[in-house]
Amino acid sequence: MRDITEEKQRLRESEEQLRQLAARVQTAREEERANLARELHDELGQTLTAIKLELGRTASALRNDRVDGQTVDRVQSLTGLVEIGLATVKRIAANLRPATLDHLGLAAAVRWEASGFRASTGIRCYVRAARESTALNAEQQTVVFRIFQEALTNVVRHARASAVYVSLAERRGTFELRIRDNGRGIKDADMTHPGAIGLLGMRERAAIIGGGFTIAGRPGKGTVITVRVPTAGRRRR
């Protein structure tokens, strides 16, 4: 019995060490994404903007000098290509690390993501936040946001839903994110399937910040994902 107890203790310690390692890796990855997003936006984005302005001035000068229209058209085409490149840079930077999350907070970032989700998929996405600010720290907000992104990805891939309802609330030292869709409803077999990497990732992300993750579905009634995270104030007590 003593050997079994010691072995269980070692397993628990190993699991905790792995979780701490995963948390450090996740934090380093988010920092790298944030740095890359800033470099893309600030460096490459500004360079493309400068090129676009110079091309615009060049096109105007060519028109004033009455250069043939074909040359002016080529310069304008180049301006259009630069605009496409600039939009691509902004999109990649936003996907790497949404500036809204850093500057306006979790609720605003969730609304921003929901708006993009609606535009790209046609699936309605409603967000209700009890308040704009949260007691979650920066790491917790990032993890919750990534879980939200993964949940939306699962809706597109599996749910066959036409609407998603999202709520953010905070009460009694606990933050709660709830995502409900009106799709086919996840089955028990889907939850335990070895290929359900997305669900496993969301559960592990929640555990990294000391939170809980639950998912439930009813056939034809949709799926509900709930993430509960103790706020920083509660964790200190």
Buried (B, 14 or more C-beta within 10 A) or exposed (E): EEEEEEEEEEEEEEEEEEBEEBBEEBBEEBEEBBEBBBEBBEEBBEBBBEBBEEBBEBBEEBEEEEEEEEEBEEBBEBBEEBBEBBEEBBEBBBEBBBBBBBEBBBBBBBBBBBEBBBEEBEBBBEBEBEEEEBBBBEBBBBBBBBBBBBBBEBBBEBBBBEBBBBBBBBEEEBBBBBBBBBBBBBEEEBBEEEEBEBBEEBBBBBBBBBBBBEBBBEEEEBBBBBBBBBBBEBBEE
